[in-house]
Amino acid sequence: MTPTSPFPLEPTAADAQAAIAEEFAFFGDWSERYQYLIDLGRKLPTFPEEWKTEEHRLLGCQSMVWIVPDGNAEALRFHAISDSAIVSGLIYLALRVYSGRSAAEILATEPSYIQDIGLSRHLSPTRSNGVAAMLAFIRDTAQAQS
């Protein structure tokens, strides 16, 4: 059984990135932003235990991350979860931008939100590698569908 996905929340990936930048602008410092990431991670839909297999494990992450795509070129959905609270928040942001979008829109959308909210400067190298691996997985899945 495929869990329901709340994504997309906004009509386009560009709208999602603008909304993310706007939300993060409310926070004065990075301790508040990290707390917000943790809160976002708690909003991820339930991820079936039977999907937590090596086949669905995303390599390149220090934390355990599982990601499962479904859909087609018109609408690709991604279901993902991590054993890390902050990484779950990072997953939430990526799914908010990319999940439920067409393969063409995914491929045409650079993840500018990472720069816009200052994530690139505040993530450890291992978390940055994990985000890059997740974005590459999403892009590769879209490429295979297009």
C-alpha positions in Angstrom: 0.0 0.0 0.0 1.4 3.4 -1.0 1.0 6.1 1.6 -0.7 9.2 0.6 1.5 12.2 0.0 0.7 15.8 1.0 2.9 17.0 -1.9 2.8 19.2 -3.9 1.7 21.9 -1.5 2.3 24.7 -4.1 1.3 24.8 -7.8 4.9 24.8 -9.1 8.4 23.9 -7.9 9.3 27.6 -8.2 6.4 28.6 -5.9 7.6 25.9 -3.4 11.1 27.3 -3.4 9.8 30.9 -2.9 7.6 29.7 0.0 10.5 27.9 1.6 12.7 31.0 1.4 9.9 33.2 2.8 9.3 30.8 5.8 13.0 30.6 6.6 13.4 34.4 6.5 11.2 34.6 9.6 13.9 33.0 11.7 16.7 35.1 13.1 19.3 32.5 13.7 20.3 29.0 12.8 19.2 27.3 16.0 15.7 28.4 15.2 16.0 27.2 11.6 17.3 23.8 12.7 14.3 23.6 15.1 12.0 24.4 12.2 13.7 21.7 10.0 13.1 19.2 12.8 9.4 20.3 13.0 9.1 19.9 9.2 10.6 16.4 9.4 7.9 15.4 11.8 5.3 16.3 9.1 6.6 13.6 6.7 3.9 11.0 6.0 4.2 7.6 7.5 6.7 5.5 5.8 5.9 1.8 5.6 8.4 -0.4 7.6 8.5 -2.9 4.8 10.1 -0.2 2.6 13.1 0.2 4.9 15.2 -2.2 2.9 18.7 -2.0 1.3 17.0 -1.7 -2.1 15.4 1.6 -1.0 18.3 2.9 1.0 19.9 6.1 -0.3 23.7 5.7 -0.3 25.9 8.7 0.3 24.1 9.7 3.5 25.7 9.3 7.0 22.2 8.9 8.4 19.9 6.1 7.3 17.6 7.4 4.5 15.1 5.4 2.5 13.5 6.8 -0.6 10.8 5.2 -2.9 9.6 6.8 -6.1 6.3 6.1 -7.8 4.3 7.6 -10.7 5.3 8.5 -14.2 6.6 11.3 -16.4 3.5 13.4 -15.8 3.7 13.2 -12.0 6.5 11.6 -10.0 6.0 11.2 -6.3 8.8 10.4 -3.8 8.3 8.9 -0.4 11.2 9.2 2.0 12.2 9.1 5.6 15.4 9.2 7.8 16.4 8.1 11.2 17.7 11.6 11.8 15.4 14.5 12.8 17.3 17.2 10.9 17.7 15.0 7.8 14.0 14.3 7.8 13.5 18.0 7.6 15.9 18.3 4.7 13.9 15.5 3.0 10.6 17.4 3.6 12.1 20.4 1.8 13.2 18.4 -1.2 9.9 16.6 -1.4 8.0 19.9 -1.1 9.9 21.2 -4.2 10.0 18.1 -6.3 7.4 15.4 -5.3 4.2 15.4 -7.4 5.8 17.3 -10.2 6.4 16.2 -13.8 9.7 14.8 -14.9 10.2 17.9 -17.1 9.6 20.3 -14.2 11.9 18.4 -11.9 14.7 18.4 -14.5 14.1 22.2 -15.2 14.3 23.1 -11.5 17.6 23.8 -9.9 17.4 23.5 -6.0 17.9 27.2 -5.4 16.2 27.0 -2.0 19.4 25.5 -0.6 21.4 28.7 -1.4 18.4 31.0 -0.7 18.0 29.9 2.9 21.7 29.5 3.6 21.6 25.8 4.0 24.8 25.3 2.0 26.7 27.3 4.6 25.2 25.6 7.6 25.2 21.9 6.8 28.1 19.6 7.8 29.9 18.1 4.8 28.3 14.7 5.4 24.8 16.2 5.4 25.6 18.3 2.3 26.7 15.0 0.6 23.4 13.4 1.7 21.3 16.3 0.3 23.3 16.1 -2.9 22.7 12.3 -3.1 19.0 12.7 -2.6 18.7 15.5 -5.2 20.7 13.4 -7.6 18.3 10.4 -7.0 15.3 12.6 -7.7 16.9 14.0 -10.8 18.0 10.6 -12.1 14.5 9.2 -11.5 13.0 12.1 -13.5 15.6 11.6 -16.3 14.7 7.9 -16.5 11.0 8.9 -16.9 11.5 11.6 -19.5 
